[in-house]
Amino acid sequence: MSPSKPGRNDPCPCGSGKKYKLCHAAEDRARAAPPPAPAHPLAEELQAAMALLGDPEVSKLSRALEHLGSLLAQWGPTPHLRFDAAAFDAHLAKALEALPDTVEQDPSHARRELLIGTVRELGTRAFLDSFRAAVLQRAAESGRSSEDRQALCVGALLASASGKSTRFNPEDIPVLDVVFDVQFREWCAQHRELASKVEALTRFTEDALSPEAREALRQAREGNTDALLQHVQSDPRLIERITREAKERSARVEAKLREPSTPPLFAPEEELWFTCVLWEPLRAVKGAASTADTRRAAIENLIRAVKGALDSELLEGILARLRQKARDTSLDEATRAWFTDAAIAFEAEPSRMVMAALFTASQEAQGRSAEELVMLADLKARPIWTPEDFEPYQKLLEDMGLPAAAARLRRCQDWLREHPVSLPTESA
């Protein structure tokens, strides 16, 4: 024993006459102990996120996950916040080929199967570890709002929930669903853009194409579309030409929308859905301060809201209707050509064209019957929209044999339960 340190039962060196263990032993141990580790910078946020995971009101957790998805989409494809891009592309290509021919009958089930297969394949423990570290790093950045930090901490906790469990089921980890949803939307947008460029290429006269382009087009007609895609991507001049024509096409569509005689592009239930979801972001843009940063932030939030509102089922419905109009022989040739342009423009730039159709079109969506026209007029005259206000219209659409339209109205009702819309009165 060191002479400088008395034993527990020795007299205390301070001269008190007490045993060392009863006198200064505790103080000496405290001084000799290493300093406590600093608290985690996100300790409070992580504690609050833990409480949120245990909250029986699951709508709060759903909102946090929706906000996490918005943040991931805002940051774009980023290492550790996405599945490996090449592996994701390869897996989806294989999975889509294996889908049955009857997929159109139940697209939501098919999409769920894609999600489960993807997260089982790519949602590994290693990915969850890297994702958790990445979102915690983002949460600790200065300038984050409390809503941002909460969503990111919820994501981090969910990513670590199965870290030590011997039973590992990625499809039961909801944060992987969020990653898939964001990456799948990006993947679809990228492939729509390529598809639109290929479609534009096939509309050129072959005499105007290079020999390489003609050969790629020939292979595409025989079923080898990869050759055509690779050629489009590898020729900067061709991409520039296609991009220029795409801009001209979009400009034609937008100019035509402003004409009073142009028919509306949206069905009534689609227009109501966009109004519900975009009402608050649009009001924020109109009420934004005059500073450039504030207005830019409001506009960026509106664009994110448009992308969030435009789910794949909605977009496919719009595109199918536009293509059907383009083939409608009861319309004149110029109108059919315009619907063709609109379909191509919507497929290439869906968010931009939705905003153009909503904010520049002269005509609003038209009811399909006299009763529907009356209900639409009554609904739009109400100063506040509630879920109950939409109930008679939703039942009418079911009675009209329009189940998809009725389902979209139910989504409006679900949205309004947490986001009631207050419309301006005519005197305001």
CORRA-V402149 format. One record per pair of residues at least 6 apart in sequence whose C-alpha atoms are under 7 Angstrom apart, sorted by the first residue. I is the first residue (numbers start at 1). J is the second residue. Records with the same first field share a line. If there is no record, write none. Layout:
# CORRA-V402149
I: J ; J
This chain:
# CORRA-V402149
8: 19 ; 20 ; 21
9: 19 ; 20 ; 21
10: 19 ; 20
11: 17 ; 18 ; 19 ; 20
12: 18 ; 19 ; 20 ; 23
42: 140
45: 149 ; 150 ; 153
46: 153
49: 150 ; 153 ; 154
52: 61
53: 61
64: 151
65: 151
67: 151
68: 151 ; 152
69: 178 ; 182
73: 182
80: 130 ; 131 ; 134
81: 131 ; 134
82: 179 ; 183
83: 122
95: 114
103: 110
115: 180
116: 171
119: 170 ; 171 ; 176
120: 170 ; 171
123: 170 ; 176
125: 163
128: 159
132: 156 ; 159
135: 152 ; 156
136: 152 ; 153 ; 156
139: 149 ; 152
155: 175
158: 173 ; 175
159: 175
162: 168
192: 347 ; 348
193: 348
196: 344 ; 347 ; 348
197: 242
198: 229
200: 242
206: 214
213: 231
216: 227 ; 228 ; 231
217: 228
219: 225 ; 227
220: 227 ; 228
232: 238 ; 239
233: 239
249: 341 ; 345
250: 345
253: 338 ; 341 ; 342
254: 356
256: 262
257: 357 ; 360 ; 361 ; 362
258: 360 ; 361 ; 362
259: 362
260: 362 ; 363
263: 363
264: 363 ; 364 ; 365
266: 365
267: 365
268: 365 ; 366 ; 367
269: 405 ; 408 ; 409
271: 365
273: 412
274: 309
276: 412 ; 421
277: 309
278: 305 ; 306
281: 301 ; 302
282: 302
284: 298
285: 295 ; 298 ; 299
288: 294 ; 295 ; 298
289: 295
306: 351
307: 351
319: 343
322: 339 ; 343
323: 339 ; 340 ; 343
325: 336 ; 339
326: 336 ; 337 ; 339 ; 340
327: 336
346: 353
367: 373
375: 393
383: 422 ; 423 ; 424 ; 425
384: 421 ; 422 ; 423
385: 420 ; 421 ; 422
386: 416 ; 420
387: 413 ; 416 ; 417
390: 413
394: 406 ; 409 ; 410
397: 405 ; 406
398: 406
